[in-house]
Amino acid sequence: MSKILIFSLVVHRIILFLQELSEPMAKKQPKPATMRTSLRTHRQIFTLNDEENKALNRFITKYKIQNKSKFIRETLMISIIKRLEEDHPTLFD
Protein backbone atom coordinates (compact mmCIF):
# COMPACT_ATOMS: atom_id res chain seq x y z
CA MET A 1 0.00 0.00 0.00
CA SER A 2 1.14 3.47 -0.64
CA LYS A 3 1.91 5.85 2.20
CA ILE A 4 -0.85 8.21 1.12
CA LEU A 5 -3.47 5.45 1.25
CA ILE A 6 -2.32 4.32 4.70
CA PHE A 7 -2.31 7.92 5.92
CA SER A 8 -5.82 8.53 4.61
CA LEU A 9 -7.08 5.33 6.30
CA VAL A 10 -5.55 6.41 9.59
CA VAL A 11 -7.06 9.88 9.32
CA HIS A 12 -10.46 8.37 8.49
CA ARG A 13 -10.31 6.10 11.58
CA ILE A 14 -9.31 9.04 13.78
CA ILE A 15 -12.25 11.09 12.46
CA LEU A 16 -14.66 8.22 13.17
CA PHE A 17 -13.22 7.81 16.66
CA LEU A 18 -13.57 11.53 17.43
CA GLN A 19 -17.16 11.54 16.15
CA GLU A 20 -18.00 8.69 18.51
CA LEU A 21 -16.45 10.59 21.40
CA SER A 22 -18.40 13.75 20.65
CA GLU A 23 -21.77 11.97 20.74
CA PRO A 24 -23.35 12.07 24.21
CA MET A 25 -23.44 8.68 25.83
CA ALA A 26 -26.78 7.39 27.02
CA LYS A 27 -26.99 6.90 30.76
CA LYS A 28 -27.31 3.31 31.86
CA GLN A 29 -30.71 2.71 33.38
CA PRO A 30 -30.34 0.91 36.73
CA LYS A 31 -32.39 -2.21 37.22
CA PRO A 32 -35.00 -2.11 39.96
CA ALA A 33 -33.96 -4.01 43.09
CA THR A 34 -36.53 -6.72 42.39
CA MET A 35 -35.06 -7.41 38.93
CA ARG A 36 -31.49 -8.04 40.15
CA THR A 37 -30.20 -11.60 40.13
CA SER A 38 -28.45 -11.27 43.48
CA LEU A 39 -30.53 -9.39 46.02
CA ARG A 40 -28.82 -8.18 49.17
CA THR A 41 -30.93 -9.63 51.97
CA HIS A 42 -28.31 -10.18 54.70
CA ARG A 43 -27.73 -7.13 56.88
CA GLN A 44 -24.39 -6.71 58.64
CA ILE A 45 -24.01 -4.05 61.32
CA PHE A 46 -20.75 -2.83 62.82
CA THR A 47 -19.75 0.07 65.02
CA LEU A 48 -16.87 2.53 64.85
CA ASN A 49 -15.26 4.60 67.55
CA ASP A 50 -15.07 8.40 67.19
CA GLU A 51 -11.63 8.44 65.52
CA GLU A 52 -12.54 5.70 63.03
CA ASN A 53 -15.78 7.47 62.18
CA LYS A 54 -13.98 10.80 61.67
CA ALA A 55 -11.39 9.13 59.42
CA LEU A 56 -14.09 7.42 57.35
CA ASN A 57 -16.12 10.62 56.97
CA ARG A 58 -13.00 12.63 56.09
CA PHE A 59 -12.07 10.05 53.40
CA ILE A 60 -15.60 10.06 51.97
CA THR A 61 -15.65 13.86 51.85
CA LYS A 62 -12.15 14.16 50.38
CA TYR A 63 -12.72 11.68 47.56
CA LYS A 64 -16.36 12.75 46.98
CA ILE A 65 -17.82 9.30 47.53
CA GLN A 66 -21.56 9.53 47.02
CA ASN A 67 -22.66 6.14 48.35
CA LYS A 68 -21.10 5.28 51.72
CA SER A 69 -22.71 1.84 51.94
CA LYS A 70 -21.46 0.83 48.48
CA PHE A 71 -17.97 2.11 49.31
CA ILE A 72 -17.76 0.14 52.57
CA ARG A 73 -19.18 -3.01 50.95
CA GLU A 74 -16.78 -2.88 47.97
CA THR A 75 -13.76 -2.10 50.16
CA LEU A 76 -14.58 -4.96 52.50
CA MET A 77 -15.17 -7.47 49.70
CA ILE A 78 -11.94 -6.48 47.90
CA SER A 79 -10.03 -7.10 51.11
CA ILE A 80 -11.72 -10.46 51.66
CA ILE A 81 -11.15 -11.63 48.07
CA LYS A 82 -7.46 -10.62 48.18
CA ARG A 83 -6.94 -12.51 51.44
CA LEU A 84 -8.69 -15.61 50.08
CA GLU A 85 -6.54 -15.51 46.94
CA GLU A 86 -3.36 -15.21 49.00
CA ASP A 87 -4.34 -18.03 51.38
CA HIS A 88 -5.60 -20.51 48.83
CA PRO A 89 -4.39 -24.07 49.46
CA THR A 90 -1.43 -25.22 47.43
CA LEU A 91 -0.39 -28.68 46.43
CA PHE A 92 2.53 -28.88 48.90
CA ASP A 93 1.01 -27.33 52.04
Phi, psi and omega per residue, in radians:
M1 nan 2.597 3.136
S2 -1.394 2.784 -3.120
K3 -1.132 -0.605 -3.136
I4 -1.171 -0.717 3.125
L5 -1.130 -0.779 3.122
I6 -1.081 -0.775 3.137
F7 -1.071 -0.759 -3.118
S8 -1.164 -0.614 3.070
L9 -1.133 -0.733 3.131
V10 -1.122 -0.785 3.133
V11 -1.085 -0.734 3.124
H12 -1.058 -0.779 3.133
R13 -1.113 -0.687 3.122
I14 -1.123 -0.744 3.130
I15 -1.089 -0.772 3.107
L16 -1.073 -0.737 3.138
F17 -1.092 -0.777 -3.135
L18 -1.166 -0.615 3.085
Q19 -1.126 -0.697 3.108
E20 -1.115 -0.684 3.133
L21 -1.173 -0.584 -3.069
S22 -1.336 -0.356 3.122
E23 -1.291 2.343 3.123
P24 -1.165 2.395 3.139
M25 -1.453 2.441 3.102
A26 -1.296 2.413 3.116
K27 -1.260 2.453 3.109
K28 -1.282 2.224 3.127
Q29 -1.412 2.109 3.126
P30 -1.200 2.546 3.091
K31 -1.354 2.517 3.038
P32 -1.097 2.672 -3.072
A33 -0.986 -0.573 -3.113
T34 -1.310 -0.279 -3.117
M35 -1.615 -0.202 -3.121
R36 -1.187 2.632 3.135
T37 -1.405 -0.496 -3.140
S38 -2.147 1.648 3.129
L39 -1.338 2.495 3.094
R40 -1.587 1.820 -3.099
T41 -1.987 -0.132 -3.079
H42 -1.809 1.949 -3.113
R43 -1.516 2.351 3.046
Q44 -2.116 2.293 -3.117
I45 -2.117 2.357 3.063
F46 -2.453 2.789 -3.113
T47 -2.057 2.666 3.117
L48 -2.139 2.614 3.017
N49 -1.412 3.105 -3.052
D50 -1.056 -0.773 -3.107
E51 -1.159 -0.728 3.114
E52 -1.121 -0.720 3.135
N53 -1.136 -0.737 3.101
K54 -1.082 -0.764 -3.138
A55 -1.095 -0.773 3.127
L56 -1.094 -0.819 3.140
N57 -1.133 -0.661 3.098
R58 -1.118 -0.737 3.120
F59 -1.098 -0.795 -3.115
I60 -1.114 -0.690 3.109
T61 -1.208 -0.786 -3.086
K62 -1.084 -0.765 -3.073
Y63 -1.699 0.203 3.038
K64 0.904 0.840 3.091
I65 -1.378 2.201 -3.041
Q66 -1.604 -0.403 -3.080
N67 -2.197 1.728 -3.069
K68 -1.110 -0.744 -3.125
S69 -1.074 -0.798 3.126
K70 -1.098 -0.734 3.135
F71 -1.066 -0.833 -3.128
I72 -1.120 -0.770 -3.128
R73 -1.081 -0.820 -3.119
E74 -1.166 -0.706 3.127
T75 -1.104 -0.769 3.128
L76 -1.110 -0.817 -3.101
M77 -1.176 -0.618 3.073
I78 -1.088 -0.768 3.123
S79 -1.085 -0.766 -3.134
I80 -1.126 -0.792 -3.114
I81 -1.123 -0.722 3.102
K82 -1.059 -0.787 -3.127
R83 -1.105 -0.741 3.126
L84 -1.121 -0.655 3.101
E85 -1.177 -0.651 3.127
E86 -1.235 -0.612 -3.053
D87 -1.699 0.253 -3.105
H88 -1.123 2.558 -3.117
P89 -1.166 2.475 3.084
T90 -1.951 2.958 -3.063
L91 -1.123 -0.585 -3.028
F92 -1.896 0.496 3.091
D93 -1.341 nan nan
